[in-house]
Amino acid sequence: MPDALIATPPCGPIQGFKHGSVTRYTGIPYARASRFEVPQSLEPWTNNFQATSPCPACPQPSDKASGLISKKPLLSGLEISEDCQCLSVTVPDGAKPDGKLPVMIWVYGGSFSSGAADSPAYDPSRLVAEHRVIVVNINYRLNLFGFLGDGKKKPANLGLLDQLEALRWVRRNVAAFGGNDDPKTITFFGQSAGGSSVADLMAVPEASLLFGRAIVQSAPFGITRGRDTLNETLLEVAKSATVNSSADELVALCEAIDKAGSGTPPMGGMPFAPQYGHAPLPAEKDVDAALDKVASQIDLLIGSTDHEASL
């Protein structure tokens, strides 16, 4: 194993490893949740946590995007597990606990259906080494596990609630890795569904306490609103999903949900999406007002990736 390093954040001691010109702490749990339950923060631990294995990927349909995002398969080398509320921290050489380096929190895309924080496609080592920033890759629940609920038997927006817990964890713990925990210097950034997540979480009242800069890349804004009728259709297909279903059964059901929504506006090939009016999001009619309220507090960079249409 590479040379081990230990960080001592409030959550408990964490053992990482050298990786070229950076130090990595991978697979750190920030919360726990049973299936279809909201995430709960963890009590601090006392023994060294071995942060040397990547975050597992949430169960998901087959890796269709492998060749679109990276030459390596999207989920190469990753375990698949519902217990996926974890994150990875990458810091440059020489970072000190009081270093106050800028912090960037990455949330991956994949139509809220696929992807993983520690996919080889999202290795932040070069960004960290060249620009001396700390990058935190956050993992969250996807598809039927995280983004389709009726708000009664199954909470909605579990994936977004995971992300919110991860942001809170970073604010509490990142200083011990050499990061600046002042939210004005924390950047929350993501692409596609990740970009949409960044924009949506800006509408949460707590947002400006957790990050002061946002980068939204290629967010699917045209198909995230006006989904009430579509969601009713998809929830009907998903009603057989229970806490006792196998993960494989739920992944297969994701594919049935995809087919059921085909042709129903504003599906756009994206059956799963945040649901407004359910925690932590305001009602759809109030989203713009919530964003207006926070606009002066968060610096925003927004646009599309250069070759987005090549998909």
Summary of the structure (lengths in Angstrom):
residues: 311
radius of gyration: 18.6
end to end distance: 37.8
largest distance: 54.1
contacts: 1078
relative contact order: 0.15
helix: 31%
strand: 20%
